[in-house]
């Protein structure tokens, strides 16, 4: 019997076993299809996902449209494809589908069907803590809640519908960058913000970037009361030096930032194009002044934790 017929019978057998397993019996991971050749060198930091079988699936996201998946020593180049929810990548005979909920990223690795368009057999179910929280879904919030940092606003909490984000300058030096973001109160009365902004980073297609972590830069959080047509401010800091120790040669591209406001179902968004290196950025708490002296301390170029 030829090698081609062995492969065909093997695939049919794996699909039959998958369809016949009872819900309480785990599906044995099938052998993935042959992967494409590996590129000459790494292009982005690797992100590991722990799977129920004990395996680890490693992902690199060179840009917002592609991914490099490594499973059992084989590399699978993937491309972003349409999905009803979450982020779905497909290619090289496999499908990688990620969804974020309650601070956890859950992902499924599946074998693609004959037409290479739909996953037909689950190989692994994996997860990892979310590096960048998903944007919120609409929901009630009848009582004021403390902002990140545990501080209640000094005035009636601001509503997202009365706020606008804007660029307010920045600073640069020694491989580090700081962007100052203003929050304009367009409402008829004063309102308050406190603590740290709940910040998310979005790619060109509006999807959260999961390869970067948003850390709170240690600082004193003071409630800010914003008068009508007044502004509050916060800082975003990052490094532009690739983390060569982690094999980083290309840094992810951010196209927008999004800020969640307590009690408001819709986040504030603003176009902000930059390429932070390493594995994190830092954010300062809200403040009443745009003074650059309040900017965060420099981030070491090699910081990845």
C-alpha positions, 0 to 999 in steps of 0.5 A, a space after each residue: 500500500 502506498 504512503 499516500 493511501 496510509 495517510 488517507 486512511 489515518 486521517 479518516 480513522 482520526 475523524 471517525 474516532 473523534 465523532 464516536 467518542 462519548 462526551 466524558 472521554 477525552 479525544 486523543 490528539 492526532 498527529 498534526 499535518 506536516 508543517 511548513 519550513 521554519 523561518 530564518 529567525 524569530 520575529 516576535 516574542 513567543 506566548 505559551 498556552 498550557 493544554 489539557 493534555 499536558 502539551 504546550 502550544 507556542 504562538 508568535 504574532 508577528 503582526 495583526 494578520 498572521 501567527 506562527 504556531 509551534 506544536 510538538 516541535 512543528 511550526 505552522 504558519 497561520 493567517 487571521 480568518 473571519 470568525 463569529 467571535 474571538 480571534 481565529 487563525 487557520 493554515 497549514 492544515 490546522 485551526 487556532 481559535 482564541 476567546 477571552 473571558 473573565 481574564 482568561 484566554 481559552 484556545 482550541 487547536 483543531 485539524 482542518 477539514 478537506 477544504 481547509 476552511 473548518 476545524 473538524 477534529 479537536 487536537 488540544 484545548 489550551 488556556 493562559 491568563 489574559 495579557 490584555 483584558 477584552 473590552 467589556 460587554 454591556 451590563 448594568 452598574 447601578 452604584 459607583 465603583 472604585 477605579 483601578 487603584 481602589 480610589 473613588 472619584 471626588 465628584 459624580 463619576 464620569 460617563 463615557 458618553 461625556 468624555 473624549 480622548 485626545 493626544 496631549 504631547 509626550 516625551 522621548 529619550 534613551 530608547 523610551 517613549 511617553 505619550 500623554 493622553 487627555 480626557 476631555 469632559 464634554 458634559 454639562 457638569 463636573 465629573 470625577 475619575 480616580 485610580 488608573 485607566 483600564 487600558 487596552 491596546 488594539 491592532 489595526 482591525 480593532 482586536 485586543 493585542 494579547 502579546 503586550 501586558 499593561 502594567 500600572 506604574 507605581 504612583 500615588 492615585 489621587 481623585 480628579 474632578 474635571 469641570 465642564 470643558 476641562 481635562 484630566 490626563 494619564 501617561 502611557 510609557 513604552 520602550 522602542 528597543 527590541 528584547 533581543 534576549 527573548 529573540 525579539 526582532 520585530 515589535 507589535 504595532 498598536 493602532 488604537 487605545 481603548 479605555 473602560 469607564 466604570 458603569 459605561 458599556 462602551 469604551 473610549 477609543 483613540 487612534 494612537 499608532 506606536 510599536 512598543 517592544 518587550 512584553 509590556 507597557 506602563 500606565 500612570 494614574 489619572 491626574 489634573 495636570 499635563 506636566 511631563 514631570 509626572 511621566 512614568 519612570 523609564 522602562 528598562 529595554 530588557 523588561 519582559 516580566 
